């Protein structure tokens, strides 16, 4: 019977109309599903979620540099008011209260930092150390907060004998070495910020740097036992100054490091 229907013109038209109706239904269903999918996708929004506890007064820059968050997508109706969607929004802010793991980061949890305390600019593995400087050694008027400098220390070292004791009659040997590279300047004196003594020299100039915890003791020792100079680095990435120990002989010979006998006499190679 079906073969007779298909063989007639009227039957062929009916079948064609039926197939067309099925095709239209398929397209409508597909379009509906596609719109639903797009709608569901559009309802997913990115937010920043804390991955560890962020203590009160933690600088936003430290939150970013320490990667204390992850980016997560959530339904739009689950996004908290003021949700932070870009880490750059945290720059210049500090946490108003403790933030716990799993919480969305919001602008309401942070506030603009009104403090001049340099501690908010330190990372967890840094310490702030201040250095009394003069106009030349501290680049007064030339260096400012946010710059980066190298710290160079010079010592007058008494030669030592095999027993580790100073050699009788030995003359001090001058040695110089870069002890810190790329230190962040937290605070710097301006050319007009300090007073001038009766002799015409400046007093009261202090340069404050962020020093890595691994270099703190070296810097404090050099500050107490030697002379320290600062070299201003160019903006952005730059090559580091060599860290070899330098003496007068190496300078005159144009080589980077002191001779082994000088290092031995000063105990630098022990």
RORO-754712 format. One record per residue: residue in one letter; x, y, z of N, C-alpha, C in turn. Coordinates in steps of 0.1 Angstrom, whole numbers, padded with zeros to 4 digits, always signed. Layout:
N
aXYZXYZXYZ;...
! end
This chain:
270
x+0008-0012+0000+0000+0000+0000+0009+0013+0000;x+0019+0012+0008+0028+0024+0008+0035+0027-0005;x+0038+0015-0012+0044+0017-0025+0034+0024-0035;x+0021+0021-0033+0012+0028-0042+0010+0043-0039;x+0011+0046-0025+0010+0060-0021+0022+0067-0027;x+0034+0062-0025+0047+0069-0030+0046+0070-0045;x+0039+0061-0052+0039+0061-0067+0030+0072-0073;x+0021+0077-0064+0011+0087-0069+0017+0101-0066;x+0013+0110-0074+0018+0124-0072+0014+0129-0059;x+0001+0127-0055-0004+0132-0043+0004+0126-0031;x+0007+0113-0032+0014+0107-0021+0028+0113-0020;x+0035+0115-0031+0048+0121-0031+0048+0135-0024;x+0038+0143-0027+0037+0156-0021+0035+0155-0006;x+0027+0145-0002+0024+0144+0013+0037+0140+0020;x+0045+0130+0014+0057+0126+0020+0067+0138+0020;x+0068+0146+0010+0077+0157+0009+0073+0167+0020;x+0060+0170+0022+0056+0179+0032+0059+0174+0046;x+0058+0160+0048+0061+0154+0061+0076+0156+0064;x+0084+0153+0054+0099+0154+0056+0103+0169+0059;x+0096+0178+0052+0099+0192+0054+0095+0196+0068;x+0084+0191+0073+0080+0194+0087+0089+0188+0097;x+0094+0176+0094+0104+0170+0104+0117+0179+0104;x+0121+0183+0092+0134+0191+0091+0132+0204+0099;x+0120+0211+0097+0118+0223+0104+0118+0221+0119;x+0112+0210+0124+0112+0207+0138+0126+0205+0143;x+0134+0198+0135+0148+0196+0140+0156+0209+0141;x+0154+0218+0131+0161+0231+0132+0156+0239+0144;x+0143+0239+0146+0138+0246+0158+0143+0241+0171;x+0144+0228+0172+0149+0222+0185+0164+0225+0186;x+0172+0225+0175+0186+0228+0176+0188+0242+0180;x+0180+0251+0173+0182+0265+0176+0179+0268+0191;x+0168+0262+0196+0164+0264+0210+0175+0259+0219;x+0181+0247+0216+0192+0242+0225+0204+0251+0224;x+0207+0257+0212+0218+0266+0210+0217+0278+0218;x+0204+0284+0218+0202+0296+0225+0203+0294+0240;x+0198+0282+0244+0199+0279+0259+0213+0277+0263;x+0221+0271+0254+0235+0269+0257+0243+0283+0258;x+0240+0292+0249+0246+0305+0249+0242+0312+0261;x+0229+0311+0265+0224+0318+0277+0231+0313+0289;x+0232+0300+0290+0239+0294+0302+0253+0298+0303;x+0260+0298+0291+0274+0302+0290+0275+0317+0294;x+0266+0325+0290+0267+0339+0293+0265+0342+0308;x+0259+0333+0315+0256+0335+0329+0268+0331+0338;x+0279+0326+0332+0291+0322+0339+0301+0334+0338;x+0305+0339+0350+0314+0351+0351+0326+0348+0359;x+0338+0354+0355+0350+0351+0363+0351+0360+0375;x+0356+0354+0386+0359+0361+0399+0372+0356+0404;x+0378+0364+0413+0390+0360+0420+0386+0354+0434;x+0391+0342+0437+0388+0335+0450+0401+0333+0458;x+0400+0336+0471+0412+0335+0479+0416+0320+0480;x+0429+0317+0479+0434+0303+0481+0440+0301+0494;x+0442+0312+0502+0448+0311+0515+0443+0323+0523;x+0446+0323+0536+0441+0334+0544+0449+0347+0541;x+0442+0357+0539+0448+0370+0536+0446+0379+0549;x+0456+0382+0556+0455+0389+0569+0451+0403+0567;x+0445+0409+0577+0442+0423+0577+0454+0431+0575;x+0453+0442+0567+0464+0451+0563+0473+0446+0553;x+0471+0434+0548+0479+0429+0537+0478+0437+0525;x+0489+0442+0519+0488+0451+0507+0482+0443+0495;x+0474+0449+0487+0469+0443+0475+0480+0438+0466;x+0491+0446+0465+0502+0442+0456+0508+0429+0461;x+0508+0427+0474+0514+0414+0480+0504+0403+0477;x+0492+0405+0477+0482+0395+0473+0484+0390+0459;x+0487+0400+0450+0489+0397+0436+0502+0390+0434;x+0513+0396+0440+0526+0390+0438+0528+0376+0444;x+0520+0374+0455+0521+0361+0462+0511+0351+0457;x+0504+0355+0446+0494+0346+0440+0485+0339+0451;x+0479+0348+0459+0470+0343+0470+0456+0341+0466;x+0454+0339+0453+0440+0338+0448+0441+0329+0435;x+0429+0325+0430+0428+0318+0417+0416+0324+0410;x+0416+0323+0397+0405+0328+0389+0395+0317+0388;x+0382+0319+0390+0372+0309+0390+0359+0315+0383;x+0352+0307+0375+0340+0311+0369+0328+0306+0378;x+0319+0315+0380+0307+0312+0388+0295+0317+0381;x+0283+0311+0384+0270+0317+0378+0269+0332+0382;x+0264+0340+0373+0263+0354+0375+0256+0357+0388;x+0245+0350+0392+0238+0353+0404+0245+0349+0416;x+0257+0342+0415+0265+0338+0427+0276+0348+0429;x+0278+0357+0419+0289+0367+0421+0286+0377+0432;x+0295+0379+0441+0293+0388+0452+0294+0403+0447;x+0286+0412+0452+0287+0426+0448+0301+0431+0450;x+0306+0438+0440+0319+0444+0441+0330+0433+0438;x+0327+0422+0433+0337+0411+0430+0348+0417+0422;x+0361+0413+0426+0373+0417+0418+0374+0407+0407;x+0375+0412+0395+0377+0404+0383+0391+0405+0376;x+0398+0415+0380+0412+0418+0375+0421+0421+0386;x+0432+0414+0387+0442+0416+0398+0447+0430+0399;x+0447+0438+0388+0452+0451+0389+0443+0460+0397;x+0431+0456+0400+0421+0464+0408+0426+0464+0423;x+0435+0455+0427+0440+0455+0441+0452+0463+0443;x+0458+0469+0433+0470+0477+0434+0467+0490+0442;x+0475+0493+0452+0474+0505+0460+0463+0503+0471;x+0458+0491+0473+0448+0488+0483+0454+0479+0494;x+0448+0479+0506+0451+0470+0517+0439+0463+0522;x+0440+0451+0527+0428+0444+0532+0423+0450+0545;x+0410+0453+0545+0404+0459+0557+0402+0449+0569;x+0401+0436+0566+0399+0426+0576+0405+0413+0570;x+0405+0403+0578+0410+0390+0574+0400+0384+0563;x+0406+0378+0553+0399+0372+0542+0403+0357+0542;x+0393+0348+0541+0396+0334+0543+0395+0326+0530;x+0402+0315+0530+0402+0307+0517+0388+0303+0512;x+0386+0305+0499+0373+0302+0493+0364+0314+0492;x+0368+0325+0499+0360+0337+0497+0363+0344+0484;x+0353+0350+0478+0355+0358+0466+0361+0371+0471;x+0371+0376+0463+0377+0389+0466+0368+0400+0461;x+0365+0410+0469+0357+0421+0465+0363+0434+0469;x+0359+0444+0462+0365+0458+0465+0360+0462+0479;x+0350+0457+0484+0345+0460+0497+0354+0455+0508;x+0363+0445+0505+0372+0439+0515+0385+0447+0516;x+0387+0456+0506+0399+0464+0506+0396+0479+0506;x+0406+0486+0510+0405+0501+0510+0418+0507+0506;x+0417+0519+0501+0429+0527+0497+0439+0529+0508;x+0451+0525+0506+0461+0527+0517+0464+0541+0519;x+0462+0546+0531+0465+0560+0534+0478+0561+0542;x+0484+0550+0545+0496+0550+0553+0508+0552+0545;x+0518+0559+0551+0531+0561+0544+0541+0550+0549;x+0537+0541+0557+0545+0531+0563+0551+0522+0552;x+0564+0521+0551+0570+0513+0540+0567+0498+0541;x+0562+0494+0553+0560+0479+0555+0550+0474+0545;x+0540+0482+0541+0530+0478+0531+0536+0475+0517;x+0548+0479+0515+0554+0477+0502+0563+0465+0502;x+0565+0459+0513+0574+0447+0514+0567+0434+0511;x+0574+0425+0505+0569+0411+0503+0573+0403+0515;x+0568+0391+0516+0571+0383+0528+0585+0380+0530;x+0594+0379+0519+0608+0376+0520+0617+0388+0520;x+0611+0400+0524+0619+0412+0524+0619+0419+0537;x+0629+0427+0540+0629+0435+0552+0634+0449+0548;x+0629+0459+0555+0633+0473+0552+0645+0477+0560;x+0655+0482+0554+0667+0486+0561+0670+0500+0556;x+0673+0509+0566+0677+0523+0563+0692+0525+0564;x+0697+0534+0555+0711+0536+0555+0713+0552+0556;x+0721+0556+0566+0725+0570+0565+0734+0572+0554;x+0732+0583+0546+0739+0585+0534+0743+0600+0533;x+0754+0602+0524+0757+0616+0521+0752+0618+0506;x+0754+0630+0502+0749+0634+0488+0755+0625+0477;x+0767+0621+0478+0773+0613+0468+0770+0598+0469;x+0773+0592+0481+0770+0578+0482+0756+0574+0481;x+0747+0583+0485+0732+0580+0485+0725+0585+0473;x+0732+0592+0463+0726+0597+0451+0715+0607+0455;x+0717+0615+0465+0706+0624+0470+0702+0633+0459;x+0689+0634+0457+0683+0642+0447+0682+0635+0433;x+0688+0624+0432+0688+0616+0419+0680+0603+0420;x+0680+0597+0432+0672+0585+0434+0659+0588+0441;x+0649+0581+0438+0636+0583+0445+0629+0570+0447;x+0619+0570+0456+0611+0558+0459+0606+0551+0446;x+0608+0538+0445+0604+0531+0433+0615+0527+0424;x+0626+0534+0426+0638+0531+0418+0645+0518+0423;x+0654+0513+0416+0662+0501+0420+0677+0504+0420;x+0684+0500+0430+0698+0502+0432+0706+0490+0435;x+0719+0490+0433+0728+0480+0437+0735+0485+0449;x+0738+0476+0459+0745+0480+0471+0760+0475+0470;x+0769+0484+0471+0783+0480+0470+0790+0484+0483;x+0798+0474+0489+0805+0476+0502+0820+0476+0500;x+0827+0484+0507+0841+0484+0507+0846+0482+0522;x+0857+0475+0523+0863+0472+0536+0878+0473+0536;x+0884+0477+0547+0898+0476+0549+0901+0464+0558;x+0906+0454+0552+0908+0441+0559+0922+0438+0562;x+0925+0434+0575+0938+0431+0580+0942+0417+0575;x+0954+0416+0569+0958+0402+0565+0959+0392+0576;x+0955+0380+0573+0955+0369+0583+0966+0359+0581;x+0971+0353+0591+0981+0342+0590+0974+0329+0589;x+0982+0318+0587+0976+0305+0586+0967+0301+0598;x+0970+0307+0610+0963+0304+0622+0950+0312+0623;x+0947+0320+0613+0935+0328+0613+0936+0341+0620;x+0948+0344+0626+0950+0356+0634+0957+0367+0625;x+0955+0380+0629+0961+0391+0621+0976+0389+0621;x+0982+0392+0609+0997+0391+0608+1003+0404+0614;x+1013+0401+0623+1019+0413+0629+1025+0422+0619;x+1022+0435+0620+1027+0445+0611+1020+0445+0598;x+1010+0437+0596+1003+0436+0583+0995+0449+0581;x+0995+0454+0569+0987+0466+0565+0973+0462+0560;x+0963+0470+0563+0950+0467+0558+0949+0467+0543;x+0941+0458+0538+0939+0456+0523+0925+0461+0520;x+0924+0470+0511+0911+0475+0507+0904+0466+0497;x+0892+0462+0500+0884+0453+0491+0870+0458+0489;x+0865+0456+0477+0851+0461+0474+0844+0449+0467;x+0831+0449+0470+0822+0439+0464+0808+0443+0464;x+0800+0440+0453+0786+0442+0453+0779+0432+0461;x+0772+0436+0471+0766+0426+0481+0751+0424+0478;x+0744+0434+0471+0730+0432+0468+0728+0438+0454;x+0721+0431+0446+0717+0437+0433+0702+0439+0432;x+0698+0450+0426+0684+0452+0423+0675+0454+0435;x+0679+0462+0444+0671+0464+0457+0661+0476+0454;x+0649+0474+0458+0639+0484+0456+0641+0495+0466;x+0640+0508+0462+0641+0519+0470+0627+0522+0476;x+0625+0521+0489+0613+0524+0496+0611+0539+0499;x+0622+0545+0503+0621+0559+0506+0635+0565+0504;x+0635+0578+0499+0648+0584+0496+0647+0599+0499;x+0658+0605+0504+0658+0619+0507+0658+0627+0494;x+0652+0639+0495+0652+0648+0484+0664+0657+0485;x+0667+0665+0475+0678+0674+0475+0676+0685+0486;x+0664+0688+0489+0661+0699+0499+0656+0694+0512;x+0656+0681+0514+0650+0676+0526+0658+0676+0539;x+0672+0676+0537+0680+0675+0549+0687+0689+0552;x+0693+0689+0564+0699+0701+0568+0714+0702+0564;x+0720+0713+0564+0734+0715+0561+0741+0720+0574;x+0752+0713+0578+0759+0716+0590+0768+0728+0588;x+0774+0733+0598+0782+0745+0597+0794+0743+0588;x+0798+0731+0587+0810+0728+0578+0806+0727+0563;x+0793+0728+0561+0788+0727+0547+0784+0713+0543;x+0786+0703+0551+0781+0690+0548+0767+0687+0552;x+0760+0678+0545+0746+0675+0548+0745+0665+0559;x+0734+0665+0566+0731+0656+0577+0717+0652+0577;x+0714+0640+0582+0700+0635+0583+0695+0628+0571;x+0703+0626+0560+0698+0619+0548+0698+0604+0551;x+0687+0598+0548+0685+0583+0550+0679+0577+0538;x+0684+0566+0533+0679+0559+0522+0674+0545+0527;x+0661+0542+0524+0655+0530+0529+0653+0520+0517;x+0658+0508+0519+0657+0498+0508+0649+0486+0513;x+0643+0478+0503+0637+0465+0506+0648+0455+0503;x+0653+0448+0513+0664+0438+0512+0659+0424+0514;x+0663+0415+0506+0659+0401+0507+0664+0396+0521;x+0656+0387+0527+0659+0381+0540+0673+0374+0539;x+0677+0369+0528+0689+0362+0527+0701+0371+0527;x+0699+0384+0524+0709+0394+0524+0710+0404+0536;x+0700+0403+0545+0699+0412+0556+0711+0413+0564;x+0716+0401+0569+0728+0401+0577+0740+0406+0570;x+0742+0403+0557+0753+0408+0550+0753+0423+0549;x+0741+0429+0547+0740+0443+0546+0743+0450+0559;x+0737+0445+0570+0739+0451+0583+0754+0450+0587;x+0761+0439+0584+0775+0438+0587+0783+0448+0579;x+0780+0449+0566+0787+0459+0558+0784+0473+0562;x+0772+0476+0567+0769+0489+0571+0776+0493+0584;x+0779+0483+0593+0785+0485+0605+0801+0485+0604;x+0806+0477+0595+0821+0475+0595+0827+0481+0582;x+0820+0486+0573+0826+0491+0561+0819+0503+0556;x+0822+0507+0544+0816+0518+0537+0807+0513+0526;x+0795+0519+0525+0785+0515+0515+0782+0526+0505;x+0781+0522+0492+0777+0531+0481+0766+0524+0474;x+0758+0533+0467+0746+0528+0460+0748+0532+0445;x+0744+0523+0436+0745+0525+0422+0730+0524+0416;x+0726+0535+0410+0712+0535+0404+0711+0527+0392;x+0701+0518+0391+0699+0509+0380+0689+0516+0370;x+0690+0512+0357+0681+0518+0347+0667+0511+0349;x+0657+0517+0344+0643+0511+0345+0643+0498+0338;x+0634+0489+0342+0632+0476+0336+0644+0467+0339;x+0645+0456+0331+0655+0446+0334+0669+0451+0329;x+0679+0447+0337+0693+0452+0334+0702+0442+0339;x+0714+0442+0333+0725+0432+0337+0729+0436+0351;x+0733+0426+0359+0738+0428+0372+0753+0431+0372;x+0757+0439+0382+0771+0442+0384+0778+0429+0389;x+0790+0427+0385+0797+0415+0390+0798+0415+0405;x+0799+0403+0411+0799+0402+0425+0813+0397+0430;x+0823+0398+0421+0837+0394+0425+0842+0404+0435;x+0851+0399+0444+0859+0407+0453+0869+0415+0445;x+0870+0428+0447+0879+0436+0439+0889+0443+0448;x+0902+0443+0444+0912+0450+0452+0919+0460+0442;x+0929+0467+0447+0936+0477+0439+0943+0470+0427;x+0949+0458+0430+0956+0451+0420+0947+0447+0408;x+0935+0442+0412+0926+0438+0401+0921+0450+0393;x+0919+0461+0399+0915+0473+0392+0926+0478+0383;x+0938+0478+0387+0949+0482+0379+0952+0473+0367;x+0949+0460+0370+0952+0450+0359+0940+0448+0350;x+0928+0454+0354+0917+0454+0345+0910+0440+0345;x+0911+0433+0357+0904+0420+0358+0893+0421+0368;x+0883+0412+0368+0872+0413+0377+0874+0410+0391;x+0883+0401+0395+0885+0397+0409+0899+0399+0414;x+0900+0399+0427+0913+0400+0434+0921+0387+0432;x+0934+0388+0434+0942+0376+0433+0940+0367+0444;x+0942+0354+0442+0940+0344+0452+0948+0346+0464;x+0960+0351+0463+0968+0353+0475+0962+0364+0484;x+0955+0374+0478+0949+0385+0485+0936+0379+0492;x+0929+0371+0485+0917+0365+0491+0921+0356+0502;x+0932+0349+0501+0937+0340+0511+0941+0348+0524;x+0948+0358+0522+0953+0366+0533+0942+0373+0541;x+0931+0376+0534+0919+0382+0541+0909+0372+0545;x+0911+0359+0542+0902+0349+0546+0889+0348+0537;x+0890+0355+0526+0878+0356+0517+0875+0343+0510;x+0886+0335+0509+0884+0322+0501+0884+0310+0510;x+0881+0313+0523+0880+0301+0533+0866+0297+0535;
! end
